[in-house]
Structures are given as C-alpha cells and as structure tokens.
C-alpha cells in the first residue's frame, strides 16, 4: 500500500526535473583549444620610449603588453633584425623584451628576418655584415647567429625567415635555387634542434594560393609548423578557398597550421598624414565592414578556423600595436593605425573584448 505514493512522488520529481531542464540555459560553447592566440608587439619597445600611452577598455592608462595579456593573448610575436639602424628590433632589444614577455607567463614567437630591415616576398636583403660572404660562410653565419638566438633569446617558437615565398638571403638563397635555399634553411633549423630542442620551428609563407607549390620545395626540411600570412587585400577574399588550401597542406605535410600574420581595419579613416594600406571599401572582405564590430568579426572568423581546419594551431594578429605614435601630423607614421587594437582616441578597441576568450 506504500507503492502508490512513492510512484506519484517519482512522477512529480521527474516532471519538475524536465521543467527545470527546459529553463536551463544552454551551456557555453567549449573554450578554444588553440595553442597560439597571438599578437605581434614588435613596436612596443619603440612606442614606450616616446612616452606615448594608451588606455584599456575601462579608460585607464595601461601598458599595451598588459592589455594584450588580459585580453587572452598567450603568445607575443616579435621580429628580429640583424643590425638595424637605430637598434629597434635588434638582438639586445628583442632579448630583453622576450624576458619581460615570458616573465608574464606568455610565449614568444620569434620571426628571424635574416636581414637588417624588413624581409618579405619582395625583398630578402642580406645583413650588411654578411654582404660579401661566400655560400659556405653564409651557411656558417646562419648557423652561428641562429645558435646565439636559441641560447640567449630562447623563444618557444621560431620562424626561420619571414615570408620566404621567394627564398631568403638573396641571391644565394633565392627560391630559384632551391638546393641553396634549403641548405641555408637547414643550417638555421639545425642550430635550433641542437641548442633549443623544445623550440618549435615554423616555415612562413605569405598567402595560400601558391603555398602548395612552395612547401613542396621544402618538404625535406625538419620543421614543425606551416605559417601563412592572410590579408584579404593581398591574398584573396575567398575564405572557403583559404580553408581548403590550409586543409590540404595540413593533410599532405602533417604539420601544425598557423595564420602567422593577419589584420583588419576598424575604420577607413586615418590618424596621421601617412597614407594607409587600407582606405577603400573595395579592399574589404564582403560581410566585414571597416568598423569596430567588423574588425572583431574578422578576428573571430580567423579564430574559428579551428572548427574546420585540421591541425590548426592558432593565429597571430599583425600590427595591433602600430598606432600613430609619432604624432597626428606625421608623414612618417603608421600606415596601419586604422587596423590597430587601439583607436584614434587611444582606447582599446572592441576586438580585444573577445580576442582570446
């Protein structure tokens, strides 16, 4: 005679449980598992020396590096030039800044340009110190220089060259001479493997349309990550093709995939008298306006590639710190200030609110 009340009690409990489940909010989406949620911060030491300050989302003055850390950035990308005029992005500055970054619990992705200034698909000029070196001396120089980097700077990730579509250390290391190009790359790789075995090695190519051909040229090299630059203005507006090409690269070469450089504008306006790289609507990706929300949506799209691309390890935003720190009237300022993470009022942009979370 005690079974009937117990039966109704169970039904009542089940009914209440179902009603409660109906009103329970859906669980949040799983947290990103990306290994690299990065931002290039190479200009920060130079900006600091000018006394230029920026603000966080609360309107408080805050160091750029601290703001990036709070936003969820876990990796800071830095460029390294061999003997740059003025010293910025040189060995000692990068070494000191790396120590500061790592003391905050962040990782460093070091892009070694093997040049005294910018190295990219259009220029790969040898350092002045190596200008007259023979091929054998050039190989020795690459090894010894990279060994010093591995022992003294100790980055968690290292690029052997920057955007080396056309090779590096021209003319000897031109892609038109793949044997010599690979010999130079191999010396840099060997130095890292021997003196910093825990450092992961990246080979960096600008774009994705011709990347399959390039990575076939370097298939014999011992490296861990394929790094690609992706800027819609230069590398196409077909994001489906980007995903397809990244998937094909990952499957064929079994390497981690990283968008090593990307950026997007929050405005088509300007904050100094230097002509900006992006200033026209036809340069934009369809569906992503040049607004704070458009910039945030673009970064979210890049981040979401982890859902569609095998072995996707993460991304690094480029130029987020390159504000108009030389003054609004400067004609030698930033041509990137409308793609930065801090707006023309020096306040942190909305993109940082969801950048790493």
Buried (B, 14 or more C-beta within 10 A) or exposed (E): EEEEEEEEEEEEEEEEEEEEEEEEEEEEEEEBEBBBBBBBBBBBBBBBEEEBBBBBBEEEEBBBBEBBBBBBBBBBBBBBBBBBEEEBBBBEBBBEBBEEBBEEEBBBBBBBBBBBBBBBBEEBBBBEEBEEBEBEEBBBBBBEBBBBBBEEBBBBBBBBBBBBBBBBBBEBBBBEBBEBBBBBBBBBBBBBBEBBEEBBBBBBBBBBEEBBEBBEEBEEBEBBBBBBBBBBBEBBBBBEEBBBBBBBBBEEBEBBBBBBBBBBBBBBEBBBEBEBBBBEEEBBBEEBBBBBEBBBBBBEBBBEBBEEBBBBBBBBBBBBBBBBBBBEEBEEBBBBBBBBBBBBEBBBBBBBBBBBE
